Amino acid sequence: MAGPKVKSFFWLGVSFAASAVLLTICQAPYDCSWAAWIAWVPFMLACRPQTPSKILLPAVYLVWLIYWLANLYWLIGVTVPGYAAFCLVQACYGPVLAIAVRFVRKRDWPLTLLAPLIFVGAEAWQGVLFTGFGWYFLAHSQYRNLAMIQICELFGQLGVSVLIALVNGLMADLLLDIGQRRLKRWSNLFKPAAVGLLIGLSWLYGKTRLDESGRFLSDGPLLGVVQTNVPSHVKEISENGPAILESLFELSTPCFEAGAWMTIWPETMVLATLNPDYLFYLPPDSIAGDFDRQIRRFAKDRGYLLVGAHSARVIFSGGEPVVADQYNSAFLYEPTGQQSSIRYDKIHLVPFGEYIPFRDTLPWLYEMIRRLSPYDYDYNLTPGRRYTRFHIEKEGKRYGFGVLICYEDTDPTLCRKMVLDKKEGTKADFLVNISNDGWYVRYKDGKIRPTVELAQRMAITVFRCVENRVSVVRSVNTGISCVIDSLGCIHDNYLEGSLPRPAIERKGPDAEGWFVDSIVLDSRVTFFTRYGRWLDVLLGISLVVILAFAGIEKLLGKKKRNPL
């Protein structure tokens, strides 16, 4: 008996591994986008109704664990224990999907229809559970297929995932029918025709929206982008702060000389806390105060300067000022030499990197999981609460923009709220993403080597642009800094600059520089921006319903076998 079980386990592993490989190579930077359209087929074929759970579930969990360990290797630079724990949790999606597929196949229900509910429903849950992880979705494989992704303005990114899952389900149905010699069924004509029509209409919609987009587009301000290339272990040493600041000034100078209205620095590249109500309590010769004065002098009579740094809320305890909260913030320095009265505090914090859960509610658990943090001390930031709208003006023109810090560009809900101010009914003219991806690179021979994370972040941002019809300007330490317009097109060129012309090459050992480019404005307010992730909700509920029926069936089966 052991022999057949081992053989069955082996072939299950091979089938699941085939899907895992296809799901990997379809994403950036491999960009085999065709693979996404068949990636789930081996998985569905492997989930046979007659396969016992004790063989099926361990096989899929093992393969899915390897899949996540291989694809999320770039998290090792942040926290090895956190990386391992996260992969162990993510691997649970494999058995969940296998249970759902096997339940559907047992009833001979059409996978063409139900594959989107299962696989894209899982994407919906992945995007919200444990603060959300909007990564490795089927849709992201199509970031260069501009015509196909335009439906995101209606459905969000999962609309594209649904189309891809439909094709996967159709291919699985056809292969199963071939194996069972059921090709003459009328559904084998109807299903391909229906799926083909749906994809054709989606592509035609996208092509039409691209062709007519000129009516809604206009030229915006000239912006400068600075890309530093500072390793995280260098940046974390406070003594390096003055040298990093000086390099930021050197890279920013040609941006302003080229006519930039505003120059953008990456996330937390200024190693100081800069809000005035904190600086007020520091001695006159403090490093933070000196940094603030230097930035003010640099911005004066040059232009706006968007700066990533920390801020803090000060309270009095025992008659002495103490820091109550710390924030990851964006500051705007104005051409007057003054710091803007408003700032943006990052809302969506990264677990383990920026805060540890359960600090106040379950202190014992907090102390246990604190070991997963990349810091050897108690480091917790406070999330911001305001969707801040900054403004820049010049020559009688005024533009409003929002800032996304780090992984906030992977959160569709936060982005749409940043774009649309429902109280005022106004739309941001563009968004800025400042990030420090120095955590997610490797070091070899003393030089920075890029990981897949850099290209994948850029690909994900494409969908925020199309969903909300807004350009996003990215300024990223170690890359990839670029401009992505409201159609989802990644701009390879710029007006002036020192970074490589192709955006994908703005990474690696020599990825330091600047560029200046004009921003395209889009006057449209999309259905997605107004109404949000309605499709995500429907798909998430659908998956839960399928799993609930599978669970009920399992319970009823046990009762029949054990009536007493």
C-alpha positions as CSV (number, residue, x, y, z in Angstrom):
1,M,0.0,0.0,0.0
2,A,2.9,2.4,0.7
3,G,4.1,2.2,-2.8
4,P,0.9,3.4,-4.6
5,K,0.6,6.2,-1.9
6,V,4.1,7.4,-2.5
7,K,3.6,7.3,-6.3
8,S,0.4,9.2,-6.0
9,F,2.0,11.8,-3.7
10,F,4.9,12.2,-6.2
11,W,2.6,12.8,-9.2
12,L,0.5,15.2,-7.2
13,G,3.6,17.1,-6.3
14,V,4.7,17.2,-10.0
15,S,1.3,18.6,-11.1
16,F,1.2,21.2,-8.3
17,A,4.8,22.2,-9.1
18,A,3.9,22.7,-12.7
19,S,1.3,25.3,-11.7
20,A,3.7,26.9,-9.2
21,V,6.4,27.3,-12.0
22,L,3.9,28.8,-14.4
23,L,2.6,31.2,-11.7
24,T,6.1,32.3,-11.1
25,I,7.4,32.9,-14.6
26,C,4.2,34.8,-15.6
27,Q,5.2,37.6,-13.2
28,A,7.8,40.4,-13.6
29,P,10.6,40.3,-14.2
30,Y,10.3,37.1,-16.2
31,D,7.3,38.5,-18.0
32,C,6.0,35.2,-19.6
33,S,2.5,36.6,-19.5
34,W,1.1,33.7,-21.5
35,A,1.8,31.3,-18.7
36,A,-0.9,32.9,-16.5
37,W,-3.6,31.8,-18.9
38,I,-2.8,28.1,-18.2
39,A,-1.1,28.3,-14.8
40,W,-3.9,26.8,-12.8
41,V,-4.8,24.0,-15.2
42,P,-2.3,21.3,-13.8
43,F,-3.5,22.2,-10.3
44,M,-7.2,21.7,-11.2
45,L,-6.5,18.4,-13.0
46,A,-4.5,17.1,-10.0
47,C,-7.4,17.7,-7.6
48,R,-9.2,14.5,-8.5
49,P,-12.4,13.7,-6.4
50,Q,-11.1,10.2,-5.6
51,T,-7.8,11.4,-4.1
52,P,-7.8,11.1,-0.3
53,S,-7.3,14.2,1.7
54,K,-4.4,12.7,3.6
55,I,-2.5,12.6,0.4
56,L,-3.8,15.6,-1.5
57,L,-3.5,18.2,1.3
58,P,0.0,17.5,2.4
59,A,1.2,17.4,-1.2
60,V,-0.3,20.7,-2.1
61,Y,0.9,22.4,1.1
62,L,4.4,21.2,0.6
63,V,4.6,22.5,-2.9
64,W,2.9,25.8,-2.0
65,L,5.3,26.3,0.8
66,I,8.2,25.9,-1.6
67,Y,6.5,28.3,-4.0
68,W,6.2,31.0,-1.4
69,L,9.7,30.4,0.0
70,A,11.2,30.7,-3.5
71,N,9.2,33.8,-4.5
72,L,9.5,35.8,-1.3
73,Y,13.2,35.2,-0.8
74,W,13.7,39.0,-0.9
75,L,12.0,39.2,2.6
76,I,15.1,37.6,4.1
77,G,16.9,40.9,4.1
78,V,14.2,42.3,6.5
79,T,13.6,39.4,8.8
80,V,14.4,35.7,8.5
81,P,11.9,34.5,11.1
82,G,9.2,36.7,9.7
83,Y,9.9,35.5,6.2
84,A,9.6,31.9,7.3
85,A,6.4,32.5,9.4
86,F,4.8,34.4,6.5
87,C,5.5,31.7,4.0
88,L,4.1,29.1,6.3
89,V,0.8,31.0,6.5
90,Q,0.7,31.8,2.8
91,A,1.1,28.1,2.0
92,C,-2.3,27.5,3.6
93,Y,-3.9,28.9,0.5
94,G,-2.8,25.7,-1.4
95,P,-4.9,23.2,0.6
96,V,-7.9,25.7,0.7
97,L,-7.9,25.9,-3.1
98,A,-7.5,22.1,-3.5
99,I,-10.5,21.5,-1.2
100,A,-12.6,23.9,-3.2
101,V,-11.6,22.5,-6.6
102,R,-12.1,18.9,-5.6
103,F,-15.6,19.7,-4.3
104,V,-16.5,21.3,-7.6
105,R,-15.0,18.4,-9.6
106,K,-16.9,15.9,-7.5
107,R,-20.2,17.4,-8.7
108,D,-19.0,17.8,-12.3
109,W,-19.7,21.5,-12.1
110,P,-18.1,23.7,-14.8
111,L,-14.6,24.9,-13.8
112,T,-15.0,27.5,-16.5
113,L,-17.5,29.3,-14.3
114,L,-16.2,28.3,-10.9
115,A,-12.4,28.8,-11.3
116,P,-12.7,32.6,-11.1
117,L,-14.7,32.2,-7.8
118,I,-12.1,29.9,-6.3
119,F,-8.8,31.3,-7.5
120,V,-9.7,35.0,-7.7
121,G,-11.7,34.7,-4.5
122,A,-8.5,33.6,-2.8
123,E,-6.8,36.7,-4.3
124,A,-9.5,38.8,-2.8
125,W,-8.9,37.4,0.7
126,Q,-5.1,37.6,0.3
127,G,-5.5,41.3,-0.4
128,V,-7.2,42.0,3.0
129,L,-6.2,39.3,5.5
130,F,-3.4,40.2,8.0
131,T,-3.4,43.8,6.7
132,G,-3.3,42.5,3.1
133,F,-0.7,41.2,0.7
134,G,-1.6,42.3,-2.8
135,W,1.1,40.3,-4.6
136,Y,1.4,37.6,-7.3
137,F,-2.2,38.1,-8.6
138,L,-3.0,36.7,-12.0
139,A,-3.7,40.2,-13.2
140,H,-0.2,41.5,-12.4
141,S,1.1,39.2,-15.2
142,Q,-0.6,41.4,-17.8
143,Y,0.8,44.8,-16.7
144,R,2.2,45.3,-20.2
145,N,-1.0,44.3,-22.0
146,L,-2.5,47.8,-21.9
147,A,-5.7,47.0,-23.9
148,M,-6.6,44.1,-21.6
149,I,-6.1,46.0,-18.3
150,Q,-8.2,49.0,-19.0
151,I,-11.2,47.2,-17.5
152,C,-9.6,47.9,-14.1
153,E,-11.3,51.3,-14.1
154,L,-14.6,49.3,-13.7
155,F,-13.7,46.2,-11.8
156,G,-10.3,46.8,-10.2
157,Q,-7.3,44.5,-10.8
158,L,-9.3,41.4,-10.0
159,G,-11.4,42.0,-13.1
160,V,-8.4,41.0,-15.2
161,S,-7.7,38.1,-12.9
162,V,-11.3,36.8,-13.6
163,L,-10.7,36.8,-17.3
164,I,-7.5,34.8,-16.9
165,A,-9.1,32.4,-14.5
166,L,-12.0,31.9,-16.9
167,V,-9.5,30.7,-19.6
168,N,-7.8,28.4,-17.0
169,G,-11.1,26.9,-16.1
170,L,-12.1,26.4,-19.7
171,M,-8.9,24.6,-20.6
172,A,-9.3,22.3,-17.6
173,D,-12.9,21.5,-18.6
174,L,-11.8,20.7,-22.1
175,L,-9.0,18.5,-21.0
176,L,-11.2,16.6,-18.6
177,D,-13.8,16.1,-21.3
178,I,-11.2,14.8,-23.7
179,G,-10.1,12.4,-21.0
180,Q,-13.6,11.2,-20.5
181,R,-14.6,11.3,-24.2
182,R,-17.3,13.9,-23.6
183,L,-16.3,16.4,-26.4
184,K,-19.6,16.1,-28.1
185,R,-21.4,17.8,-25.3
186,W,-23.1,21.1,-26.3
187,S,-21.3,22.9,-23.5
188,N,-18.0,22.3,-25.3
189,L,-19.2,24.7,-28.0
190,F,-20.9,27.2,-25.7
191,K,-18.2,27.7,-23.2
192,P,-15.3,28.5,-25.5
193,A,-17.6,30.8,-27.5
194,A,-18.8,32.6,-24.3
195,V,-15.3,33.0,-22.9
196,G,-13.9,34.1,-26.2
197,L,-16.6,36.7,-26.6
198,L,-16.0,38.0,-23.1
199,I,-12.3,38.4,-23.6
200,G,-12.8,39.9,-27.0
201,L,-15.3,42.5,-25.6
202,S,-12.8,43.3,-22.8
203,W,-10.0,43.8,-25.2
204,L,-12.2,45.9,-27.5
205,Y,-13.3,48.0,-24.5
206,G,-9.7,48.6,-23.6
207,K,-8.6,49.4,-27.1
208,T,-11.5,52.0,-27.4
209,R,-10.6,53.6,-24.1
210,L,-6.9,53.9,-25.2
211,D,-7.9,55.4,-28.5
212,E,-10.2,58.0,-27.0
213,S,-8.0,58.9,-24.0
214,G,-6.5,61.9,-25.7
215,R,-9.8,63.8,-25.0
216,F,-9.2,63.5,-21.3
217,L,-5.4,64.0,-21.0
218,S,-3.5,67.2,-20.5
219,D,0.0,68.3,-19.6
220,G,0.8,68.7,-15.9
221,P,3.8,70.0,-13.9
222,L,7.4,69.3,-14.5
223,L,8.7,67.0,-11.7
224,G,12.1,65.9,-10.7
225,V,12.8,62.4,-9.2
226,V,15.9,61.5,-7.2
227,Q,16.9,57.8,-6.9
228,T,19.4,57.0,-4.3
229,N,21.3,53.7,-4.0
230,V,22.0,53.5,-0.3
231,P,22.1,50.0,1.3
232,S,19.8,49.5,4.3
233,H,22.7,48.7,6.6
234,V,24.4,52.0,5.7
235,K,21.2,54.0,6.0
236,E,20.4,52.7,9.5
237,I,23.6,54.2,10.9
238,S,22.8,57.8,12.0
239,E,26.4,59.0,11.5
240,N,25.8,58.5,7.8
241,G,23.0,61.0,7.8
242,P,25.0,64.1,6.7
243,A,26.6,62.3,3.8
244,I,23.3,61.0,2.6
245,L,21.7,64.4,2.8
246,E,24.6,66.0,0.8
247,S,24.1,63.4,-1.9
248,L,20.4,64.2,-2.1
249,F,21.3,67.9,-2.6
250,E,23.7,67.0,-5.3
251,L,21.2,64.8,-7.2
252,S,18.4,67.4,-6.7
253,T,20.4,70.4,-8.1
254,P,20.2,69.3,-11.8
255,C,16.4,68.6,-11.4
256,F,15.8,72.2,-10.4
257,E,18.2,73.5,-13.1
258,A,16.1,71.5,-15.6
259,G,13.0,73.4,-14.6
260,A,11.3,71.0,-12.1
261,W,8.5,72.5,-10.1
262,M,9.1,69.9,-7.4
263,T,11.8,67.4,-6.7
264,I,11.0,64.1,-4.9
265,W,13.2,62.2,-2.5
266,P,12.7,58.5,-1.5
267,E,11.1,57.3,1.7
268,T,12.9,58.2,5.0
269,M,16.2,59.1,3.3
270,V,16.6,62.0,5.7
271,L,17.8,60.4,9.0
272,A,15.9,62.8,11.3
273,T,12.6,63.7,12.8
274,L,11.5,66.9,11.0
275,N,8.1,68.1,12.3
276,P,8.4,71.6,13.9
277,D,6.5,70.7,17.1
278,Y,9.2,68.1,17.7
279,L,12.1,70.3,16.7
280,F,10.9,73.0,19.1
281,Y,12.0,71.0,22.0
282,L,15.5,70.2,20.7
283,P,18.6,72.2,21.4
284,P,19.6,74.7,18.7
285,D,22.6,72.7,17.6
286,S,20.7,69.4,17.2
287,I,21.3,67.3,14.1
288,A,17.6,67.2,13.2
289,G,17.4,71.0,13.5
290,D,20.5,71.4,11.3
291,F,19.0,69.0,8.7
292,D,15.8,71.0,8.6
293,R,17.6,74.3,8.2
294,Q,19.7,72.9,5.4
295,I,16.7,71.6,3.5
296,R,14.9,75.0,3.9
297,R,17.9,76.8,2.5
298,F,18.2,74.4,-0.4
299,A,14.5,74.6,-1.3
300,K,14.4,78.4,-1.1
301,D,14.1,80.0,-4.5
302,R,14.6,76.7,-6.2
303,G,11.2,74.9,-5.9
304,Y,9.2,72.5,-3.9
305,L,10.9,69.6,-2.2
306,L,9.1,66.4,-1.1
307,V,11.1,64.8,1.7
308,G,10.7,61.4,3.3
309,A,11.6,61.4,7.0
310,H,10.1,60.6,10.4
311,S,7.8,62.8,12.5
312,A,6.8,62.5,16.2
313,R,4.0,63.6,18.6
314,V,5.3,65.2,21.8
315,I,3.4,65.0,25.1
316,F,4.4,66.1,28.6
317,S,5.0,63.5,31.3
318,G,6.2,64.6,34.7
319,G,6.7,68.1,33.3
320,E,9.1,66.9,30.6
321,P,8.5,66.5,26.9
322,V,8.5,62.9,25.7
323,V,7.8,61.3,22.4
324,A,4.3,59.6,22.4
325,D,4.1,58.5,18.8
326,Q,6.4,58.2,15.8
327,Y,5.3,58.3,12.2
328,N,6.8,57.5,8.8
329,S,6.0,60.8,7.0
330,A,6.3,62.9,3.9
331,F,7.1,66.6,4.3
332,L,6.7,69.4,1.6
333,Y,9.3,72.2,1.7
334,E,8.2,75.2,-0.3
335,P,10.1,77.7,-2.5
336,T,9.7,80.3,0.2
337,G,12.1,78.2,2.4
338,Q,9.3,77.1,4.7
339,Q,8.0,73.7,5.6
340,S,4.4,73.2,4.6
341,S,1.9,73.3,7.6
342,I,0.6,69.9,6.6
343,R,2.4,66.5,6.2
344,Y,1.4,63.0,5.4
345,D,1.8,60.2,7.9
346,K,1.8,56.7,6.5
347,I,-1.5,55.0,7.1
348,H,-0.8,51.4,6.0
349,L,2.1,50.2,8.1
350,V,4.1,47.0,7.3
351,P,3.7,44.3,10.0
352,F,7.1,43.4,11.7
353,G,8.9,46.0,9.7
354,E,7.0,49.1,11.1
355,Y,5.0,47.7,14.0
356,I,4.5,44.6,16.0
357,P,0.8,43.5,16.6
358,F,-0.7,42.9,20.1
359,R,1.5,45.3,21.9
360,D,-1.2,46.6,24.1
361,T,-3.8,43.8,24.0
362,L,-1.6,40.6,24.4
363,P,1.8,41.7,25.8
364,W,3.1,38.1,26.2
365,L,2.3,37.3,22.5
366,Y,3.8,40.7,21.5
367,E,7.1,39.8,23.2
368,M,7.2,36.4,21.4
369,I,6.6,37.7,17.9
370,R,8.8,40.8,18.4
371,R,11.6,38.5,17.6
372,L,10.3,38.4,14.0
373,S,11.1,42.1,13.7
374,P,14.3,43.2,11.9
375,Y,15.1,45.5,14.9
376,D,16.7,44.4,18.1
377,Y,14.8,47.0,20.1
378,D,11.1,48.0,20.6
379,Y,10.3,49.7,17.3
380,N,6.7,50.6,16.7
381,L,5.3,53.3,14.5
382,T,1.9,54.8,14.7
383,P,-0.4,54.8,11.6
384,G,-1.6,58.1,10.2
385,R,-5.2,59.0,9.9
386,R,-5.5,61.7,7.2
387,Y,-5.5,61.3,3.4
388,T,-3.4,64.4,3.0
389,R,-3.6,66.4,-0.2
390,F,-0.6,68.5,-0.9
391,H,-0.6,71.4,-3.4
392,I,2.1,73.0,-5.6
393,E,1.6,76.1,-7.7
394,K,3.6,78.1,-10.2
395,E,2.8,80.5,-13.0
396,G,-0.8,80.7,-12.0
397,K,-1.4,76.9,-12.1
398,R,-2.1,74.8,-9.1
399,Y,-2.0,71.0,-8.7
400,G,-3.0,68.7,-5.9
401,F,-1.4,65.4,-5.2
402,G,-1.3,62.6,-2.6
403,V,1.6,60.6,-1.4
404,L,1.9,56.8,-1.0
405,I,4.7,55.6,1.2
406,C,6.4,52.3,0.6
407,Y,3.9,49.4,0.0
408,E,0.8,51.7,0.1
409,D,0.8,51.5,-3.7
410,T,-0.2,47.8,-3.4
411,D,-3.4,48.8,-1.4
412,P,-6.2,49.6,-3.9
413,T,-8.6,50.9,-1.2
414,L,-6.0,53.3,0.2
415,C,-5.1,54.6,-3.2
416,R,-8.6,55.3,-4.3
417,K,-9.3,57.2,-1.1
418,M,-6.1,59.2,-1.7
419,V,-7.2,60.0,-5.2
420,L,-10.8,61.1,-4.5
421,D,-11.8,63.5,-1.7
422,K,-15.4,62.7,-1.3
423,K,-16.1,65.7,1.0
424,E,-14.9,68.2,-1.5
425,G,-15.7,66.0,-4.6
426,T,-12.2,66.7,-6.0
427,K,-9.7,64.3,-7.6
428,A,-6.0,64.4,-7.0
429,D,-4.1,65.5,-10.1
430,F,-1.4,62.8,-9.6
431,L,0.1,60.5,-6.9
432,V,3.6,60.2,-5.7
433,N,5.1,57.0,-4.4
434,I,8.2,57.3,-2.2
435,S,9.8,54.0,-1.1
436,N,12.9,52.5,0.2
437,D,13.4,49.2,-1.5
438,G,17.0,48.9,-0.1
439,W,15.6,46.3,2.2
440,Y,14.8,44.0,-0.7
441,V,18.1,43.8,-2.6
442,R,21.1,41.5,-2.2
443,Y,24.7,42.4,-1.7
444,K,27.5,40.8,-3.6
445,D,31.1,41.9,-4.0
446,G,30.2,45.0,-2.0
447,K,27.6,46.0,-4.7
448,I,23.8,46.1,-4.7
449,R,22.1,43.3,-6.7
450,P,18.4,43.7,-7.6
451,T,15.8,41.1,-6.7
452,V,12.5,40.4,-8.4
453,E,10.7,42.6,-5.8
454,L,11.8,45.8,-7.6
455,A,10.2,44.9,-10.9
456,Q,7.1,43.4,-9.3
457,R,6.4,46.6,-7.3
458,M,6.5,48.6,-10.5
459,A,4.1,46.2,-12.2
460,I,1.6,46.3,-9.3
461,T,1.6,50.2,-9.4
462,V,0.5,50.0,-13.0
463,F,-2.9,48.8,-11.8
464,R,-3.4,51.7,-9.3
465,C,-2.9,54.1,-12.2
466,V,-5.5,52.4,-14.4
467,E,-8.0,51.8,-11.6
468,N,-8.1,55.5,-10.7
469,R,-7.0,57.2,-14.0
470,V,-4.1,58.9,-12.3
471,S,-0.4,59.1,-13.0
472,V,2.0,57.9,-10.3
473,V,5.5,59.2,-9.9
474,R,7.9,56.8,-8.1
475,S,11.0,57.8,-6.2
476,V,12.6,54.7,-4.9
477,N,15.9,54.0,-3.1
478,T,17.7,51.3,-5.1
479,G,14.9,51.6,-7.8
480,I,12.8,51.4,-9.8
481,S,12.0,55.1,-10.0
482,C,9.8,56.0,-12.9
483,V,6.6,57.7,-14.1
484,I,3.5,55.6,-14.9
485,D,0.6,57.3,-16.6
486,S,-3.1,56.9,-16.2
487,L,-3.3,54.4,-19.0
488,G,-0.8,52.1,-17.2
489,C,2.1,52.9,-19.6
490,I,5.5,52.9,-17.9
491,H,7.5,55.8,-19.3
492,D,11.0,54.7,-20.3
493,N,12.1,58.1,-21.5
494,Y,12.3,61.5,-19.8
495,L,13.1,65.1,-20.7
496,E,16.5,65.2,-18.9
497,G,18.3,62.9,-16.5
498,S,21.1,60.5,-15.6
499,L,19.3,57.3,-14.9
500,P,19.1,54.6,-17.7
501,R,16.4,55.4,-20.2
502,P,14.6,52.0,-19.9
503,A,12.8,52.1,-16.6
504,I,13.4,48.4,-15.9
505,E,17.2,49.1,-15.9
506,R,17.0,51.7,-13.1
507,K,18.3,49.1,-10.5
508,G,21.4,47.4,-9.7
509,P,24.9,48.4,-8.6
510,D,25.0,51.8,-10.3
511,A,21.3,52.7,-10.0
512,E,21.8,56.2,-8.6
513,G,20.7,59.3,-10.4
514,W,17.9,61.7,-11.3
515,F,15.4,62.5,-14.0
516,V,12.9,65.2,-14.9
517,D,9.7,64.6,-16.7
518,S,6.3,66.2,-17.3
519,I,3.2,64.5,-15.7
520,V,0.2,63.6,-17.8
521,L,-3.1,64.6,-16.1
522,D,-6.4,62.7,-16.6
523,S,-9.7,64.3,-15.9
524,R,-11.7,61.1,-15.6
525,V,-13.1,59.8,-12.3
526,T,-13.6,56.1,-12.6
527,F,-16.3,53.7,-11.4
528,F,-13.7,51.9,-9.3
529,T,-12.6,55.1,-7.7
530,R,-16.1,56.0,-6.7
531,Y,-17.3,52.6,-5.5
532,G,-14.3,50.6,-4.6
533,R,-13.6,46.9,-4.5
534,W,-17.1,45.6,-5.0
535,L,-15.9,42.7,-7.2
536,D,-13.4,41.6,-4.5
537,V,-16.3,41.4,-2.0
538,L,-18.4,39.2,-4.3
539,L,-15.6,36.9,-5.1
540,G,-14.4,36.6,-1.5
541,I,-18.0,35.7,-0.4
542,S,-18.3,33.2,-3.3
543,L,-15.2,31.3,-2.2
544,V,-16.4,31.1,1.4
545,V,-19.7,29.7,0.2
546,I,-18.0,27.0,-1.8
547,L,-15.8,26.1,1.2
548,A,-18.8,26.1,3.5
549,F,-20.6,23.6,1.3
550,A,-17.5,21.4,1.1
551,G,-17.2,21.5,4.9
552,I,-20.9,20.6,5.4
553,E,-20.5,17.7,2.9
554,K,-17.5,16.4,4.9
555,L,-19.4,16.6,8.2
556,L,-22.5,14.8,6.8
557,G,-20.2,12.1,5.3
558,K,-18.7,11.5,8.7
559,K,-22.1,11.2,10.3
560,K,-23.3,8.6,7.8
561,R,-20.2,6.5,8.4
562,N,-20.5,6.9,12.2
563,P,-24.3,7.0,12.9
564,L,-23.7,6.5,16.6
